[in-house]
């Protein structure tokens, strides 16, 4: 049989010689490997160089639809953060493009979001009550959030986000949505209420000022809000009954915010409501591309903003990653958590240098992006391009845009964040998680958003420590004549009086080993015939230093009672550490069994 590419060996020096075709093949493999590595850190090389023509129509459609949603939404969220409306537009241009280059969740749409905007207002409001350096602080906050996220991505610290359980995140976002909604009531009613950190203070001010409601402002805001709900809930169904194409329905139903902005602006302009009725309008918006801006590299400012930057980066990443992973799964794609940190960090740094403020991936926008047919990051690049054209040519058209209409847009968006259904589900399934949800919810209501998220992280950690401090431990026995062993309290199993097999369903560390020690000592005291204790470690992924010391102490106590200690099903990484420290040699290799079945047979318990 002939060989196409012969490989010759020199046995004297054991060198392998390849012909030219072999070398080219190897070089090609090296290049492809290098290309894969590069595309891992620059995902645009993956989808960009392999772009499919059939994806173009979906990307273009999605880019246009999301831009039409983001123009009013960006201005509204900037207002929520206490910033000029153009800052929301600036934060929606370059960050979209940067994320498209770096992000692995191709359908995620990054720009300002409600919760982060409220956290920005809380952080900067306390630092700059007179608004003197407000925008500079917001830019600095965006830079710090970006730096933190890039740091966490580069050093693969994405696991730290797990400090926030889903129950806490849901409770936090629900309460934050309520705070967001109440913060906009003043604009909806046309009231003059100062920006406060506390939800309760905001409610108190509203109660005092409600009699001063501007009726024209409220009517305009209420009509805007009802129109948005109609576009979101009713219009799609009516168009479907009339046989309208689903793609057109998706486009029309998502243009509600843009139509509200256009119509309300025309009404104010035509009736001169800003002058004759005191309706507050956005006013002049600078025309042109975002300016080049620099963060404040002042140590005192950075120290003051770091806690808020940490909270915003955690909350923003958690929301973006959850949404991105969910939507990517629908397309059969995977999302890299650490690369997402880098991508979101790069987008925030881009916002900081182009006059923006902290951004992240938004749920509503990303779902719209997905529904409109987005396939790749080109959709986000298109959105950023349309926003750039908007600030170049269209900002004068927003002069008469009433703030009450922007408040209605925020109220409609914040309503989607309310998640009381999760509380009901958790209460029926796990009341500890439900209590964590309620605690995070109440913490935000009684304090502020920043303090609430910090308390939420603390609650998550305490809940984890509480759960793992009392691990599930079971005495197990053989299921009939099989090799399987199960809990004696749940299954009809066979046991031996002289062997006690105990399975611990948790990793062993300093918090829970005392519980294991007490459980074992009580079990052997209740079974005086026991001569051997077999610890089944099938669920143990870690034994830390404190746990090892407690385990050694337990072994000594058992030996003093005349009971020999054995282990089974110890996992490879755990075994490696036990061997390295000398535990295996001291205990004896013959006392560690590959399977529980093997151990029980050797201990003459069949």
Helices and strands as residue ranges (DSSP letters): E 8-10, E 15-17, H 20-41, H 44-49, G 53-55, H 56-80, H 85-90, H 94-102, E 110-111, H 114-127, H 134-154, G 158-163, H 166-189, H 199-209, G 210-212, H 215-229, I 230-234, H 235-241, H 246-253, H 256-271, H 273-276, H 299-330, H 337-353, E 360-361, H 363-371, H 378-393, G 395-398, H 403-415, H 420-429, H 431-446, H 449-469, E 473-478, E 485-487, E 499-504, H 513-526, E 532-536, H 545-560, E 564-568, H 572-581, H 583-587, G 589-591, E 592-593, H 596-602
